């Protein structure tokens, strides 16, 4: 949308910060309302701290909006409210599961997680603000293309290091420093997206040139594709060693889609799909944990004791039906790890298919706005980076929801902004910060050229 400036006869894009403020207030009220509804449904009374907590959330949300208004005035007005709404619903659902567990849940000692999630959300917002404050021009990131590629490899390798690497539930994807644990693969997602975008925008013309034609597909020359294949291959190899199947799938899909966007050659999707199918079959034959995931996916009721997680998830979704049991009225705590991997099934049980579809629609809006930013961006690096970040969201949500609903095998990824986990919350807030920075740079009016500069330019053209 644009508004005319009468005295100059030119058009300037609207900042739309007023619309963002209204949406932020609405999103905040939805989160606070969900928190109050959980207390009413589970305990028959509104939580005693609803006014105190609600006031703090309102202040933080408005402050975040003010920061965007100051640091990125032309940024997309829809992304921030959608993220605040999803984050608020996630906090309410984790609080609901805390109440259901009542201190002992999942066959062992259970520590309430809502306060921890609230703390990580605050840290994520701080990082979001830091990204907007530090990255004043996203194009400067392109100068550190190979630095980000190396950083991604280092981050992915950290969990394999002795003393700090930690094996949790069969996957070695965590590092622990003192009382804090972190999943470096989440941060590597941003680094790889920047690396892919920076390399592909420089090598785009060379990659689009036909090298050899195999099965009707024009492949680029090996020397042009070599560096990015090495970086991607090392990343995937590390993830396979760590048994992190979800991130392996996410990074592979990110690589293929960004390569397709850069070269505009549909053949890469065919090659990527074929390699994925071949790799999945090889992984099924070579790794026992992959075979187990496929067996649980295909035959969940063959062993109810071992496959109780996915079975309880399916029963919870069925119990919710179309409209859900109501916040606080279901039994999501019966599903192991309903606060993290299976929070989508918990939301589906209490909000029903209607509520779950509304949540998926909000994720769809994030992806749509990210792709819109990519389409309108004026520089190639920003286009690829925005598209890559949007695609990473789309792939992650598809993999998570597909696993929970038994559309595809479970992979262990988290639902962005909703699932419990500090790494995911913090890094996803940083991703939104990058998207808003690219959007602001894209929608910002071009600097005016003075009459003196115009006269100089005219003289240069004449010469």
Protein Blocks (a to p, Z undefined) as FASTA:
>chain_A
ZZddfknopacddeklmmmmmmmmmmmmmmmmmmmmmmmmmnopacfklmmmmmmmmmmm
mmmmmmmmmmmmmbcfklmmmmmmmmmmmmmmmmmmmmmnnopaghiacddfklmmmmmm
mmmmmmmmmmmmmmmbfklmmmmmmmmmmmmmmmmmmmmpghjacceehiacbccehjbc
cdfklmmmmmmmmmmmmmmmmmmmmmmpccbdeehiacddfklmmmmmmmmmmmmmmmmm
nopaklmmmmmmmmmmmmmmmnopaklmmmmmmmmmmmmmmmmmmpmklmmmmmmmmmmm
lmmmlmmmmmmmmmmmmmnmmnonbehiacfklpghklmmmmmmmmmmmnojmlmmmmmm
mmmmmmmmmmmmmmmpcbfklmmmmmmmmmmmmmmmmmmmmmmnomaccehiacehkagc
fklmmmmmmmmmmmmmmmmmmmpccddddfklmmmmmmmmmZZ
